[in-house]
């Protein structure tokens, strides 16, 4: 079984611009591309797990989302990095039927684990919001919370807190080399 690092997209890999609607708005966060490349080089599957309620709100279409995802993949490939898969939840709690995929539900991670034969106990979830941590915990991964503008719940207990994705990846590398 393979191990993976699941990454939230907006605020973790690229700048969170609200509702990303165009490839021209993509801006990678400092060090994110190098961090992804390091994960690739150390045998981790890199999988993006992202809520995209803008689709349910008709702010962008599935086609727009796929175009943006394709551009992210292209820009990463240009730098020698890659995301193995991207899973998204297009739902919104007030504008869609209830779903099993919207974070903090672990549905996207569980689907990815099945499709990519992943060992969740040796995998990690990295994100800038509490719902990312909760999603990872509910799926059985280790969770890393990035420091962000979003307040962290006092009772939330991620396995690690990092300044940014590069720092999170350093922790993952240190932990992985120790066992």
N, C-alpha and C positions, 0 to 999 in steps of 0.2 A: 504494500500500500504506500502511496505517495503522501508527502506532507505538503501543506499549503499555507500560504499567508493570504488571508482574505482582507481586502482593502475596501473601505468606503471610498467613494470617488471624490465628491465635492468637499473640500476642506481637508482632505487627506493626501490626495494625489495632485489634484488641480485646485485652483482658487475657486471658492464658493462665490458665485456671482448672483446667487438667488436662483433663478430658473435659467440654466444654460440652454440657449435656443439655437446657437449657431457655432459651427466649428471655429469661426474667427474669435470667439470669446474664450477659447481654451488657453489657459496659462498654467503651466506646471508650477507647483510650489518648489521653492529652492531645495535642491538635493533629491527631489522625488525620483527623477529618472535614474540617477546613480544608485539610489536605494533599491529600486526595482531590479536594476541590472545585477546588483549584488545578490539579491534573492534568487534570480535566474541562475547565476553562476554557482550558487550553493545548493542547487537541486530542488528548490521549493517551486511548487506551482504557484503562480500569482493570479488570484481571481478577484475581480471587482464585484462587490455586492452593493447595489445602490437603489435607494428609493427614488422613484421618478414620478411623483404625483402630478407634475406638470402635464403628463400625458392624459391623466384622467380629467384634468382641468382644461384640456384642449389648448394648452399653451405651446405644446409641440406634439408632433405625431410620432408614431413608432418609427416611421421612415426617418424623421429628423434625428431621433435618438440613435438609430443605427448609423447615420451619417456622422454624427459627433463621435460615436464609439470608434468608427473606422478611422477617423482623423486622429484620435488619441493613439490608436494602435499604430498608425503610420508614423506619427511623430516619435513614438517610442522606438520603433524598428529602425528609424533613421539614426538613432543614438545607440543602437545595439541592445535595447531592452525590449521585453515583451510581456504582455498580459495574456495568460493562457485562456481565459474566458471572462466574460462579463455577464452577470445576471442582474436583472432589474425588476423592480416591482412597479408597474404602471398605475397602481391603484391609489385612491385617496379615501380615507375612512368616511368622509361625508358625501363623497360623490361616486362611490363604487360599492359593490357588494363586499362583505367581509372576505378577507383572503388570508392565506397561510404564508404569503411571501413578504409582506411588508415588515421591515424591521420595526420593532425588536423581535418579531417572530423569526425563528431560525430556518424558515422554509427554503430560502435561496441557498443557504449554506448546505442544508441537507440534500437538496437537489444536486448541487455541485459535487458533494462528497460521493453520491451514488454514481453520477456520470463520469467522474474522474478517478474513482477508486481511491479516495482519500482517507487517511487516518486522522480523524478529528482530534484525537487526544494529543497528537504531535503537531497540530496545526495552530494557527494564531489568527485572531481578528483584530484589525487595527482601524480605529476611527476617531473622529473628533467630537462625537456626541455619546451621551449615555446609552442611547438605543443601540449603538454599534457594540458597546461593551455587553449589554444585556443579550443581544443577538448571539454573540460569540459564546457567552456563558451558557445560554440555553441550548446551543448546538454542541457543547462539550469541548470547545477550543480554549486556549489561553487568550486573554483579552488585554489589549493595550489601548489606553485612552490617551489621545493627544490633547495637550493643553490648547484650549480654544476660547473663543468668545462665549461659548455656551457653558453655563454654570453646571458644575458636577454635583449630583446628588450626594448628600453626606453618607447615605447608606450603600452607595455604589462601591464595590471593591474590585477594580480591575487588577489583573496580575501585575501590571506595570503602568506607570504614567510617564509619557515622553513628551518632549518639547515639540517634536515633529517626526515625520516619517523616517528620515535618516537616523535619528536617535532611537526610534523604535526598532529599526532593523539592526542596529548595533546590539541592542539588548537581545533580540532574537538570535543573532549570531553567537553571542556569548553563552546564552542558555543552551543552544544547540550543540556547541562544541563541548559543553560540560556533561552531556548525557543525552 
